[in-house]
Amino acid sequence: MKGFALIAAILAASIAGCASAPQDTQTSAYDFDKVAQINTRAKVRGIEVQWLNYPRKKPAVADVTPSLGEPSGT
């Protein structure tokens, strides 16, 4: 009976470990427009592109304007 409990505990731990593996869920962070542009240019020039790391979109910068009391930096 102790052997069954040990096997069950090992199995439960291994399943929990697989479930918590990090996954890239931000596929929208890839810049597919840039990939298409580069692939098109390469094809015209007779070059084959093999992507190792897709380019990522730069994070959007918030448009922050200084309030009246803050220095503007100019």
N, CA, C and O of each residue as an XYZ file, in Angstrom:
296
protein
N       0.822     -1.189      0.000
C       0.000      0.000      0.000
C       0.863      1.248      0.000
O       0.508      2.249     -0.622
N       2.017      1.196      0.707
C       2.892      2.354      0.739
C       3.514      2.595     -0.635
O       3.749      3.738     -1.027
N       3.777      1.517     -1.356
C       4.336      1.641     -2.702
C       3.368      2.342     -3.651
O       3.775      3.151     -4.485
N       2.070      2.018     -3.513
C       1.062      2.657     -4.351
C       0.977      4.150     -4.048
O       0.861      4.967     -4.961
N       1.036      4.503     -2.766
C       0.976      5.910     -2.369
C       2.201      6.665     -2.884
O       2.089      7.817     -3.303
N       3.358      6.029     -2.853
C       4.578      6.652     -3.342
C       4.495      6.883     -4.850
O       4.862      7.954     -5.334
N       4.022      5.898     -5.584
C       3.876      6.036     -7.039
C       2.850      7.117     -7.366
O       3.057      7.903     -8.290
N       1.750      7.165     -6.621
C       0.718      8.179     -6.842
C       1.272      9.577     -6.568
O       0.956     10.520     -7.294
N       2.092      9.718     -5.530
C       2.682     11.014     -5.199
C       3.665     11.460     -6.279
O       3.680     12.633     -6.652
N       4.481     10.542     -6.781
C       5.433     10.873     -7.841
C       4.684     11.259     -9.116
O       5.058     12.216     -9.796
N       3.636     10.519     -9.433
C       2.838     10.822    -10.619
C       2.173     12.191    -10.496
O       2.168     12.961    -11.456
N       1.620     12.497     -9.344
C       0.972     13.797     -9.134
C       1.980     14.935     -9.230
O       1.674     15.987     -9.791
N       3.176     14.735     -8.690
C       4.202     15.770     -8.751
C       4.671     15.997    -10.185
O       4.929     17.134    -10.582
N       4.782     14.930    -10.957
C       5.237     15.084    -12.344
C       4.180     15.772    -13.194
O       4.519     16.560    -14.077
N       2.921     15.492    -12.945
C       1.854     16.160    -13.689
C       1.808     17.639    -13.327
O       1.626     18.485    -14.203
N       1.969     17.955    -12.063
C       1.963     19.357    -11.633
C       3.159     20.102    -12.219
O       3.046     21.279    -12.562
N       4.281     19.439    -12.335
C       5.460     20.071    -12.916
C       5.268     20.400    -14.381
O       5.738     21.441    -14.840
N       4.600     19.555    -15.118
C       4.346     19.819    -16.534
C       3.340     20.944    -16.719
O       3.445     21.728    -17.662
N       2.382     21.023    -15.832
C       1.352     22.043    -15.946
C       1.913     23.436    -15.662
O       1.376     24.425    -16.161
N       2.964     23.527    -14.885
C       3.483     24.833    -14.533
C       4.651     25.269    -15.410
O       5.310     26.263    -15.107
N       4.916     24.541    -16.491
C       6.003     24.904    -17.390
C       5.668     26.210    -18.095
O       4.537     26.386    -18.546
N       6.627     27.135    -18.202
C       6.334     28.420    -18.847
C       6.069     28.238    -20.333
O       6.726     27.445    -21.008
N       5.106     28.979    -20.819
C       4.747     28.909    -22.225
C       4.684     30.322    -22.779
O       4.310     31.254    -22.066
N       5.044     30.486    -24.040
C       4.993     31.793    -24.675
C       3.566     32.030    -25.149
O       3.173     31.562    -26.218
N       2.797     32.754    -24.355
C       1.409     33.014    -24.700
C       1.246     34.354    -25.402
O       0.130     34.720    -25.770
N       2.326     35.088    -25.595
C       2.237     36.400    -26.217
C       2.687     36.332    -27.673
O       3.636     37.013    -28.062
N       2.011     35.514    -28.477
C       2.395     35.413    -29.879
C       2.072     36.704    -30.610
O       2.634     36.961    -31.675
N       1.177     37.524    -30.065
C       0.878     38.798    -30.708
C       2.032     39.782    -30.542
O       2.035     40.838    -31.174
N       3.010     39.451    -29.702
C       4.156     40.330    -29.506
C       5.138     40.224    -30.666
O       6.052     41.041    -30.770
N       4.966     39.232    -31.540
C       5.839     39.101    -32.707
C       5.419     40.101    -33.770
O       4.230     40.346    -33.971
N       6.395     40.673    -34.445
C       6.135     41.662    -35.489
C       6.077     40.948    -36.838
O       7.056     40.928    -37.585
N       4.915     40.362    -37.139
C       4.763     39.591    -38.368
C       4.780     40.471    -39.604
O       5.102     39.991    -40.691
N       4.439     41.754    -39.465
C       4.531     42.665    -40.611
C       5.986     42.825    -41.042
O       6.291     42.831    -42.234
N       6.865     42.953    -40.079
C       8.296     43.083    -40.377
C       8.835     41.789    -40.987
O       9.652     41.827    -41.907
N       8.382     40.657    -40.482
C       8.805     39.358    -41.023
C       8.401     39.252    -42.490
O       9.200     38.846    -43.333
N       7.156     39.620    -42.788
C       6.678     39.548    -44.173
C       7.466     40.491    -45.074
O       7.805     40.136    -46.203
N       7.758     41.690    -44.580
C       8.509     42.658    -45.367
C       9.911     42.140    -45.687
O      10.366     42.242    -46.826
N      10.586     41.594    -44.696
C      11.944     41.083    -44.899
C      11.929     39.860    -45.807
O      12.794     39.721    -46.672
N      10.953     38.972    -45.619
C      10.860     37.784    -46.468
C      10.616     38.160    -47.928
O      11.182     37.545    -48.831
N       9.770     39.174    -48.162
C       9.490     39.613    -49.525
C      10.738     40.181    -50.183
O      11.047     39.842    -51.325
N      11.456     41.041    -49.474
C      12.691     41.622    -50.017
C      13.721     40.540    -50.309
O      14.405     40.587    -51.332
N      13.832     39.571    -49.415
C      14.808     38.499    -49.605
C      14.443     37.642    -50.808
O      15.317     37.245    -51.578
N      13.154     37.356    -50.973
C      12.717     36.525    -52.099
C      13.014     37.202    -53.432
O      13.420     36.543    -54.389
N      12.809     38.528    -53.494
C      13.103     39.277    -54.720
C      14.592     39.185    -55.058
O      14.963     39.119    -56.230
N      15.430     39.180    -54.042
C      16.880     39.130    -54.240
C      17.413     37.704    -54.352
O      18.615     37.509    -54.536
N      16.542     36.713    -54.245
C      16.967     35.324    -54.374
C      17.607     34.767    -53.113
O      18.428     33.852    -53.185
N      17.239     35.309    -51.963
C      17.809     34.878    -50.686
C      16.738     34.147    -49.892
O      15.584     34.574    -49.850
N      17.123     33.049    -49.266
C      16.203     32.309    -48.401
C      16.476     32.694    -46.950
O      17.613     32.629    -46.483
N      15.431     33.091    -46.253
C      15.562     33.510    -44.856
C      15.085     32.378    -43.963
O      14.013     31.814    -44.184
N      15.879     32.048    -42.958
C      15.466     31.097    -41.928
C      15.496     31.842    -40.601
O      16.561     32.231    -40.122
N      14.326     32.036    -40.013
C      14.216     32.805    -38.786
C      14.585     31.939    -37.580
O      14.036     30.854    -37.388
N      15.506     32.428    -36.786
C      15.846     31.771    -35.523
C      15.038     32.396    -34.390
O      14.539     31.694    -33.510
N      14.916     33.701    -34.419
C      14.112     34.439    -33.448
C      13.317     35.484    -34.211
O      13.893     36.351    -34.869
N      12.016     35.406    -34.125
C      11.192     36.391    -34.801
C      11.351     37.743    -34.116
O      11.501     37.807    -32.896
N      11.318     38.819    -34.889
C      11.393     40.138    -34.260
C      10.132     40.396    -33.448
O       9.038     39.967    -33.815
N      10.303     41.093    -32.359
C       9.169     41.413    -31.491
C       8.782     42.869    -31.649
O       9.614     43.725    -31.949
N       7.506     43.128    -31.442
C       7.023     44.498    -31.475
C       7.560     45.244    -30.262
O       7.674     44.684    -29.172
N       7.883     46.493    -30.465
C       8.316     47.315    -29.341
C       7.086     47.652    -28.507
O       6.014     47.897    -29.059
N       7.230     47.667    -27.175
C       6.076     47.999    -26.341
C       5.626     49.433    -26.599
O       6.445     50.325    -26.817
N       4.329     49.635    -26.571
C       3.780     50.960    -26.802
C       4.171     51.881    -25.651
O       4.114     51.500    -24.482
N       4.565     53.084    -26.004
C       4.943     54.070    -24.996
C       3.736     54.962    -24.765
O       3.131     55.476    -25.706
N       3.398     55.134    -23.495
C       2.249     55.957    -23.161
C       2.541     57.413    -23.495
O       3.645     57.904    -23.261
N       1.549     58.093    -24.040
C       1.693     59.507    -24.355
C       1.452     60.292    -23.073
O       0.311     60.511    -22.666
N       2.534     60.705    -22.452
C       2.444     61.399    -21.176
C       2.872     62.844    -21.391
O       4.014     63.121    -21.757
N       1.952     63.742    -21.162
C       2.293     65.163    -21.243
C       2.422     65.686    -19.822
O       1.612     65.341    -18.962
N       3.432     66.516    -19.561
C       3.622     67.021    -18.201
C       2.476     67.961    -17.808
O       1.946     68.703    -18.634
N       2.121     67.907    -16.551
C       1.092     68.815    -16.059
C       1.704     70.197    -15.883
O       2.907     70.371    -16.081
N       0.913     71.154    -15.523
C       1.378     72.535    -15.425
C       2.491     72.709    -14.406
O       3.368     73.550    -14.604
N       2.486     71.958    -13.346
C       3.494     72.108    -12.291
C       4.793     71.377    -12.559
O       5.779     71.614    -11.861
N       4.827     70.476    -13.568
C       6.024     69.666    -13.828
C       6.902     70.334    -14.876
O       6.391     70.950    -15.811
N       8.218     70.220    -14.731
C       9.100     70.775    -15.760
C       8.979     69.986    -17.065
O       8.811     68.767    -17.035
N       9.061     70.658    -18.189
C       8.881     70.002    -19.484
C      10.179     69.444    -20.051
O      10.151     68.671    -21.009
N      11.317     69.825    -19.475
C      12.595     69.312    -19.944
C      13.217     70.169    -21.024
O      14.275     69.834    -21.556
N      12.564     71.276    -21.353
C      13.162     72.164    -22.374
C      13.653     73.442    -21.753
O      14.182     74.305    -22.453
